Amino acid sequence: MVRAARVSREERAVRLFGDEGYAASMALAKHPIEGFGRLLFLISFALGALSVFGWIRHAPFVGVLGGIGALYLAYLGRTMIRSGRAVVLNNMALDLITRGQTKEAEAYLDQIDPKSAARGSLGRAVRTQRALLALYSGDFEKAERVATSVLVLPRGLEQRAQQRLADAGAHATRAIALAALGKSDEARREAEAAETSDMATPEALARASLGRAIAVARSDGAAGLAPFFAAGGASMIEHLSPRERALARALRRMARTSARHPYREPPKETNEVASWMTKLVPAAAPFASDVHGATTALDTHVDVTDEGRALASKARAAAPRSSPWRRTIVVYGSLATILVTFLTLYNLVVTPEVPRTMQRAPAADGVGLVVWCVVVPTLVLTALIVGYSTRRNRTISRTIIGARRDMARGDDAKVEQAMRPMTQSPHASLAAGAWLLLAQVAERRADFAACIDACDRGEGRLVGAGLARVISTDITLPELVAMRALSLANLGRRAESDVERARLASEFPSFPLAGRAHLRIALASALRAGDLEAAAKVAHSRSLDMPLPLRDDLLVDVVLAVVDGASAEEIERIRGELGDDDTTRKWVDAVAPGLRDKMDVRSDA
């Protein structure tokens, strides 16, 4: 049965990609975690040999511990190798979703090993993506069913924080799906479950709020929406995708008037958003603006010049690099302490009759020495690391999610207050994540020099960080590179920006937010060069499901309004949103000075 299912998935992928495309998808870059898996395999062989030696020497204690250790490390190594490819496929699928290539994304998800997708964080990530794909395709029953499957996956103690984060997102997705199915009371309960979770991201909170708005619109109409938006419901727009933002804006217009909106109703066959809205909230479709999906493919190719390479090398040489001495002292100091402790115990307990002199121990004592000074300390150290990491990860996750919420509320001072101490942490991945949040705060303030400095410091913490760097290659490290490239582009240093942008494709081929990063960087480069035609071409590659920040989404709208023209109502909407948000307006003016003043009404809009 399993083999038949695998053949079916391969045939489906060939139909979607073609023979050459499918072959390319099977030749995906290997995830760095696979290298650690192979290392664990080698160590497991060494422990297996120690176990055999123990049994030969009639030392069952050595044989048992060595055998258990060998089996455990072999299991971990196999899991890492198997999950490495699954993570790459999952990340690539997410990137394809953000680019509007939903069928190709489903094909990548279908190639993931069912065993890898049946549990843990990866299983929740895969199911979350499938739920969103069903939601965006208008299959709300499937979206609700798949989102429910996220909540019932087996739980593991070491992943509790990630589980709660995924659960909050699943509750938010269920809220929208249930509201679309007319189950208003259930939708409100799901929205409340997401909103009361301390691990709910700003995106989950925004979707939960959108689910509430849909439930109100379907049950109470425009009369019920008015108090909802008056109570702050409009704040959700910041963290929604363009498709979801269009729906939120339509609901807000619906709340402001019960008469037919002056926007013309786009033909359903040419406007995907209006068609989607008709399935969700039929009464909101006439209030939809002319938002379309990507009409041009996003060009991610970058021509790197020798001048750019030289400038980038010079800048990186001068960038701050943190010394790993604190991390080295903590790790090796702890290991040395444990080894000395168990060596002392061995001398006092196991062989008390042996004087503390330089004597040659028998073979049996040598085996016992290996057990007490290598095997047992390794098991104890592993247990301590797992326990400490579990507790630390929960605290870190809550702190970072809280900081992201503060950033969503515009409380940059609170974010900096929370993140500055974390940048000094001896844990490289934690410090790099803190620097990334500080870089995002600086970029939102249009302080691009400070953003570059934070990115340099964050990436510097991951130099020589081993496993911490491997873990950070999915999101944190490529995001730091992308933020640096974006800031360089906004400062007019395009040659250096192109080098960093090229790194995204060469060093992080499975970065799940690559599409968003390339669009933002390419748009900033074109605007800084004053090439509005190139900027418009980039703007037309915006897909409906790309998780663009509101400021970038509005910048795309401004570019299209200037180059292609827009209706009076659309320009009024853009100016109104920019007028209501000082931070976004100042950012747009910093990135594209004077551009929003060039918006004009086209007679054929």
C-alpha positions in Angstrom: 0.0 0.0 0.0 2.8 2.4 0.9 4.6 1.7 -2.4 1.4 2.3 -4.5 0.9 5.7 -2.7 4.5 6.7 -3.4 4.1 5.9 -7.1 0.9 7.9 -7.2 2.7 10.9 -5.7 5.5 10.7 -8.2 3.2 10.5 -11.1 1.3 13.5 -9.9 4.6 15.5 -9.5 5.6 14.5 -13.0 2.3 15.8 -14.4 2.7 19.1 -12.6 6.5 19.6 -13.1 7.1 17.6 -16.3 9.9 15.1 -16.4 12.7 17.7 -16.2 11.0 19.7 -13.5 10.4 16.6 -11.4 14.0 15.5 -11.8 15.1 18.9 -10.6 12.7 18.7 -7.6 14.2 15.4 -6.7 17.7 16.9 -6.8 17.0 19.5 -4.1 19.9 20.8 -2.0 20.6 18.8 1.1 19.7 20.3 4.5 22.8 20.8 6.7 21.1 18.8 9.5 21.7 15.7 7.3 25.4 16.1 8.0 24.9 15.9 11.7 22.8 12.8 11.2 25.6 11.1 9.5 28.0 12.1 12.3 25.6 10.6 14.8 25.7 7.4 12.7 29.5 7.2 13.0 29.3 7.8 16.7 26.7 5.0 17.0 29.1 2.6 15.3 31.8 3.5 17.8 29.4 2.9 20.7 28.4 -0.4 19.1 32.0 -1.5 18.9 32.4 -0.5 22.6 29.3 -2.6 23.4 30.8 -5.7 21.7 34.1 -5.2 23.5 32.2 -5.0 26.8 30.5 -8.3 26.2 33.7 -10.0 25.1 35.4 -8.8 28.3 32.5 -10.0 30.4 31.5 -6.5 31.3 27.7 -6.5 30.8 27.4 -3.0 32.2 29.5 -1.7 29.3 27.7 -3.9 26.8 24.3 -2.7 27.8 25.1 1.0 28.0 27.1 0.9 24.8 24.3 -0.9 23.0 21.6 1.5 24.2 23.7 4.5 23.2 24.4 3.0 19.8 20.7 2.3 19.1 19.7 5.8 20.3 22.2 7.7 18.3 21.5 5.6 15.2 17.8 6.4 15.6 18.6 10.2 16.0 20.9 10.1 13.0 18.3 8.3 10.8 15.6 10.8 11.9 17.8 13.8 11.1 18.7 12.4 7.6 15.1 11.6 6.8 13.8 14.9 8.2 16.4 16.9 6.3 14.9 16.3 2.9 11.4 16.6 4.3 12.2 20.1 5.7 13.6 21.2 2.4 10.5 20.0 0.6 8.3 21.7 3.1 10.2 25.0 2.9 10.1 24.9 -0.9 6.4 24.3 -0.8 5.9 27.4 1.4 8.0 29.5 -0.9 5.8 28.3 -3.9 2.6 29.2 -2.0 3.9 32.7 -1.4 4.5 33.0 -5.2 1.0 31.8 -6.0 2.2 28.5 -7.4 -0.2 26.4 -5.4 -0.3 23.2 -7.6 3.5 23.0 -7.5 3.5 23.5 -3.8 1.0 20.6 -3.3 3.3 18.4 -5.4 6.3 19.2 -3.1 4.2 18.4 -0.1 3.1 15.1 -1.7 6.8 14.1 -2.0 7.4 14.3 1.8 7.8 11.0 3.4 4.5 10.2 5.2 6.3 9.0 8.3 8.1 12.3 8.6 4.9 14.3 8.1 3.0 12.2 10.7 4.4 13.8 13.8 6.3 16.6 15.4 6.9 20.1 14.2 7.3 19.1 10.6 3.9 17.3 10.6 2.2 20.4 12.0 3.9 22.6 9.4 2.8 20.4 6.5 -0.8 20.2 7.8 -0.8 24.0 8.3 0.2 24.6 4.7 -2.4 22.1 3.4 -5.1 23.9 5.5 -4.1 27.3 4.0 -4.1 25.8 0.5 -7.6 24.5 1.0 -8.7 27.8 2.5 -7.4 29.8 -0.4 -9.0 27.4 -2.9 -12.4 27.8 -1.3 -12.6 24.3 0.1 -13.6 25.3 3.6 -14.6 21.9 4.8 -11.2 20.5 3.9 -9.5 23.5 5.5 -11.4 23.0 8.7 -10.7 19.2 8.7 -6.9 19.6 8.0 -6.6 22.4 10.6 -8.2 20.1 13.1 -5.7 17.4 12.3 -2.9 19.8 13.5 -4.5 19.9 16.9 -4.7 16.1 17.4 -1.1 15.2 16.4 0.9 13.4 19.1 2.7 15.8 21.4 6.3 15.6 22.5 7.7 17.3 25.6 10.8 18.6 23.7 8.5 20.5 21.2 5.8 21.9 23.4 6.5 25.6 22.5 6.4 24.8 18.8 3.2 22.7 19.3 1.4 25.6 21.0 2.5 28.0 18.3 1.2 25.7 15.6 -2.0 25.1 17.6 -2.7 28.8 17.8 -2.4 29.1 14.0 -4.6 26.1 13.5 -7.3 27.6 15.7 -7.1 30.8 13.6 -7.5 28.9 10.4 -10.4 26.9 11.7 -12.0 30.2 12.8 -12.0 31.4 9.1 -13.2 28.1 7.7 -16.0 27.6 10.2 -17.1 31.2 9.7 -17.2 30.6 5.9 -19.3 27.5 6.6 -21.8 29.6 8.5 -20.9 28.1 11.9 -20.5 31.5 13.6 -20.5 30.3 17.3 -17.9 27.7 16.6 -15.8 30.2 14.7 -15.9 32.7 17.6 -14.7 29.9 20.0 -11.8 29.1 17.7 -10.9 32.7 17.4 -10.9 33.1 21.2 -8.7 30.0 21.5 -6.2 31.6 19.2 -6.4 35.0 20.9 -5.9 33.6 24.4 -2.8 31.6 23.5 0.4 33.1 24.8 2.1 31.6 21.7 -0.1 33.2 19.1 1.9 35.1 16.5 0.6 38.4 15.1 -0.4 36.5 11.9 -2.5 34.0 13.9 -4.1 36.9 15.9 -4.9 38.7 12.6 -6.5 35.6 11.1 -8.5 35.0 14.2 -9.8 38.6 14.0 -10.6 38.1 10.3 -12.6 34.9 11.3 -14.6 37.0 13.8 -15.3 39.6 11.1 -16.5 37.0 8.6 -18.8 35.4 11.3 -20.2 38.8 12.1 -20.7 39.7 8.4 -22.5 36.5 7.6 -24.8 36.6 10.7 -25.4 40.4 11.3 -24.4 42.0 8.0 -23.0 45.6 7.8 -24.8 46.6 11.0 -22.8 44.1 13.0 -19.5 45.0 11.3 -19.6 48.7 12.2 -19.1 48.2 16.0 -16.5 45.4 15.3 -14.2 47.8 13.3 -14.9 50.6 15.7 -13.5 48.5 18.5 -10.2 48.0 16.7 -10.9 45.3 14.2 -9.0 47.2 11.5 -5.7 46.5 13.2 -5.6 43.0 11.7 -4.8 44.3 8.2 -1.1 44.7 9.1 -0.4 41.0 9.4 -2.6 39.5 6.7 -1.6 38.4 3.2 -2.7 40.6 0.2 -5.7 38.3 -0.4 -6.8 38.4 3.2 -6.2 42.2 3.4 -8.5 42.7 0.4 -11.2 40.8 2.2 -10.6 42.8 5.4 -10.8 46.1 3.5 -14.0 45.0 1.7 -15.6 44.2 5.0 -14.5 47.6 6.4 -16.1 49.3 3.4 -19.2 47.2 3.9 -19.4 48.3 7.5 -19.2 52.0 6.5 -22.1 51.8 4.1 -25.0 49.6 3.3 -25.4 51.0 -0.2 -23.6 49.5 -3.2 -20.0 50.6 -3.3 -18.9 52.8 -6.2 -16.3 50.2 -7.2 -17.3 48.3 -10.2 -17.8 44.6 -9.6 -15.0 42.9 -11.3 -15.8 39.9 -13.5 -15.5 36.8 -11.4 -13.6 34.9 -14.0 -10.8 37.6 -14.1 -10.7 38.6 -10.4 -9.6 35.7 -8.1 -10.2 37.8 -5.0 -13.8 38.7 -5.8 -14.5 35.1 -6.6 -13.0 33.9 -3.3 -14.9 36.6 -1.4 -18.1 35.4 -2.9 -17.6 32.0 -1.4 -16.6 33.5 2.0 -18.9 36.5 2.4 -21.2 37.0 -0.7 -22.3 40.4 0.5 -18.6 41.7 0.6 -17.8 40.9 -3.0 -19.2 44.1 -4.5 -16.9 46.1 -2.1 -13.8 44.4 -3.3 -11.1 46.5 -4.9 -9.3 45.6 -8.2 -6.7 43.3 -6.6 -5.3 40.7 -8.9 -2.7 38.0 -8.4 0.8 38.0 -10.0 0.7 38.8 -13.7 4.5 38.4 -14.2 6.9 35.9 -12.9 9.3 37.0 -10.1 12.8 37.3 -11.5 15.3 36.0 -8.9 18.3 36.1 -11.2 21.0 38.6 -10.1 24.1 39.6 -12.1 26.9 40.1 -9.5 29.7 42.4 -10.5 33.4 42.3 -9.5 33.0 45.7 -7.9 30.1 44.4 -5.8 32.1 41.4 -4.6 35.0 43.6 -3.6 32.7 46.1 -1.8 30.9 43.2 0.0 34.1 41.5 1.0 35.5 44.8 2.4 32.2 45.5 4.3 32.1 42.0 5.8 35.8 42.2 6.8 34.9 45.3 8.8 31.7 43.9 10.2 31.6 43.1 14.0 32.2 39.5 14.9 31.5 38.3 18.4 34.1 36.1 20.0 32.8 32.6 20.9 35.0 32.4 24.0 32.0 32.6 26.4 30.2 29.8 24.5 33.4 27.8 24.4 34.0 28.2 28.2 30.4 27.2 29.0 30.4 24.1 26.8 33.9 22.7 27.5 33.9 23.9 31.1 30.7 21.9 31.8 32.1 18.9 30.0 35.3 19.0 31.9 33.5 19.4 35.2 31.4 16.3 34.5 34.4 14.2 33.4 36.4 15.1 36.5 33.4 14.4 38.7 32.8 10.9 37.3 36.6 10.1 37.3 36.6 11.0 41.0 33.6 8.7 41.6 35.3 5.9 39.8 38.3 6.2 42.0 36.3 6.4 45.2 33.5 3.9 44.5 34.6 1.4 41.8 38.2 0.9 42.7 38.8 2.2 46.2 41.6 -0.3 46.7 43.7 1.3 43.9 46.1 3.9 45.3 46.0 7.3 43.6 49.4 6.7 41.9 50.4 6.2 38.3 49.6 2.5 38.0 48.7 0.5 34.9 45.1 -0.8 35.3 44.0 -4.2 34.1 41.9 -4.5 31.0 38.7 -4.8 33.0 39.5 -1.7 34.9 40.3 0.1 31.6 36.8 -0.8 30.3 35.3 0.4 33.6 37.2 3.7 33.3 35.9 4.2 29.8 32.3 3.6 31.0 32.6 5.9 34.0 34.5 8.7 32.2 32.9 8.5 28.7 29.7 6.6 28.4 28.0 7.6 31.7 29.0 11.3 31.5 27.8 11.4 27.9 24.4 10.1 28.9 24.2 12.4 31.9 25.3 15.4 29.8 22.7 14.5 27.1 19.9 14.4 29.7 21.0 17.7 31.2 21.2 19.3 27.8 17.7 18.0 26.8 16.1 19.1 30.0 17.8 22.5 30.0 17.1 23.1 26.3 13.4 22.2 26.7 12.9 24.7 29.5 15.0 27.4 27.8 13.2 27.0 24.5 9.8 27.5 26.1 11.0 30.7 27.7 12.7 31.9 24.5 9.7 31.2 22.4 7.4 33.1 24.8 9.8 36.0 24.9 10.2 36.2 21.1 6.5 35.9 20.4 5.8 38.6 23.0 8.4 40.8 21.3 6.7 40.3 17.9 3.4 41.3 19.4 5.0 44.4 20.8 6.4 45.1 17.4 3.0 44.6 15.8 1.6 47.2 18.3 4.4 49.6 17.3 6.0 49.5 20.7 9.6 49.5 19.4 11.1 50.6 22.8 9.7 47.5 24.5 11.0 45.3 21.8 14.5 46.7 22.2 14.3 46.5 25.9 13.5 42.8 25.7 15.9 41.9 22.9 19.1 43.8 23.9 19.9 41.5 26.8 19.3 38.5 24.7 21.9 39.6 22.1 24.5 38.9 24.8 23.4 35.3 25.3 26.1 32.6 25.0 23.5 30.7 22.9 24.3 31.7 19.3 20.9 31.0 17.8 19.1 33.0 20.5 21.4 35.9 20.1 21.1 35.9 16.3 17.3 35.8 16.6 17.4 38.8 18.9 19.5 40.7 16.5 17.1 39.9 13.7 14.2 41.4 15.6 16.3 44.5 16.2 17.1 44.7 12.5 13.4 44.5 11.6 12.7 47.3 14.1 15.4 49.5 12.5 14.2 48.7 9.0 10.6 49.7 9.8 11.9 53.0 11.1 13.8 53.4 7.8 17.1 53.4 9.8 18.9 51.3 7.2 22.4 51.8 8.6 21.3 50.5 12.0 19.6 47.6 10.3 22.8 46.6 8.5 24.7 46.8 11.7 22.2 44.5 13.5 22.3 42.0 10.6 26.1 41.9 10.7 26.1 41.3 14.4 23.5 38.6 14.2 25.3 36.8 11.4 28.5 37.2 13.3 27.1 35.3 16.3 26.5 32.3 14.0 30.1 32.1 12.7 31.6 28.8 13.9 28.4 28.1 15.9 28.1 24.5 14.7 24.6 23.1 15.3 23.2 26.5 16.2 24.1 27.7 12.7 22.6 24.6 11.1 19.3 25.2 12.9 19.3 28.9 11.9 19.7 28.1 8.2 15.9 27.7 7.7 14.8 31.2 8.8 17.0 33.3 11.0 20.3 33.3 8.9 18.7 33.8 5.5 16.4 36.5 6.9 19.5 38.4 8.2 21.0 38.2 4.8 17.8 39.3 3.1 17.4 42.2 5.6 20.9 43.3 4.9 20.4 43.2 1.1 17.2 45.2 1.5 18.8 47.9 3.5 21.8 48.1 1.1 19.3 48.5 -1.7 17.5 51.3 0.1 20.7 53.1 0.7 21.6 53.0 -3.0 24.4 50.4 -2.6 23.0 48.1 -5.3 26.2 46.3 -6.2 26.6 45.1 -2.6 22.9 44.4 -2.3 23.1 42.1 -5.4 25.9 40.1 -3.8 23.7 39.5 -0.7 20.7 38.7 -2.8 22.7 36.2 -4.8 23.7 34.5 -1.5 20.0 33.7 -0.8 19.9 31.5 -3.9 23.3 29.9 -3.6 23.6 29.4 0.2 19.9 29.1 1.2 18.1 27.4 -1.7 15.2 26.2 0.5 14.6 29.5 2.2 10.8 29.5 2.6 10.4 33.2 2.3 12.7 33.7 -0.6 10.0 35.0 -2.9 9.1 37.8 -0.5 12.7 38.7 0.0 13.5 38.9 -3.7 10.4 41.1 -4.4 11.2 43.5 -1.6 14.9 43.8 -2.6 14.3 44.1 -6.3 11.6 46.7 -5.8 13.8 48.8 -3.5 16.7 48.6 -6.0 14.5 49.7 -8.9 13.0 52.6 -7.0 16.4 53.8 -5.7 17.6 53.7 -9.4 14.5 55.7 -10.4 13.4 53.0 -12.9 9.6 53.0 -12.4 9.0 50.6 -15.3 11.3 48.0 -13.6 9.6 48.7 -10.3 6.2 48.2 -11.9 7.3 44.9 -13.4 8.4 43.7 -9.9 5.2 45.0 -8.4 3.2 42.9 -10.9 4.9 39.8 -9.5 3.1 40.2 -6.1 1.0 37.2 -5.5 -2.2 37.2 -3.4 -0.7 34.9 -0.8 2.7 36.5 -0.3 3.1 37.5 3.3 4.2 41.1 2.6 4.3 43.6 5.5 1.6 46.2 5.1 4.2 48.9 4.2 5.6 46.9 1.3 2.1 46.0 0.1 1.1 49.7 0.1 4.4 50.6 -1.7 3.4 48.1 -4.4 0.0 49.7 -4.7 1.6 53.2 -5.0 4.0 52.0 -7.7 1.1 50.4 -9.7 -1.1 53.5 -9.2 1.7 55.8 -10.5 2.7 53.6 -13.5 -0.6 51.9 -14.5 -3.0 54.4 -13.0 -5.9 53.6 -10.6 -9.4 54.6 -10.0 -10.3 57.6 -7.8 -11.6 55.2 -5.1 -8.4 53.2 -5.1 -6.2 56.2 -4.8 -8.4 57.5 -2.0 -8.0 54.2 -0.2 -4.2 54.2 -0.6 -3.9 57.8 0.6 -6.3 57.1 3.5 -4.3 54.2 4.8 -1.0 56.1 4.5 -2.5 59.0 6.2 -3.7 56.9 9.1 -0.3 55.3 9.7 2.6 57.8 10.3 5.3 55.0 10.5 4.2 53.5 7.2 3.9 56.8 5.5 7.4 57.9 6.6 8.8 54.5 5.5 7.3 54.8 2.0 8.6 58.4 1.7 12.1 57.2 2.8 12.1 54.3 0.3 10.5 56.2 -2.6 10.7 60.0 -2.0 7.9 61.9 -3.7 6.4 58.9 -5.4 3.0 58.9 -3.7 2.5 62.5 -4.8 2.6 61.3 -8.4 -0.4 59.1 -8.1 -3.0 60.1 -10.7 -6.5 58.9 -11.7 -6.7 57.2 -15.1 -9.8 57.7 -17.1 -9.9 54.0 -18.0 -9.4 52.8 -14.4 
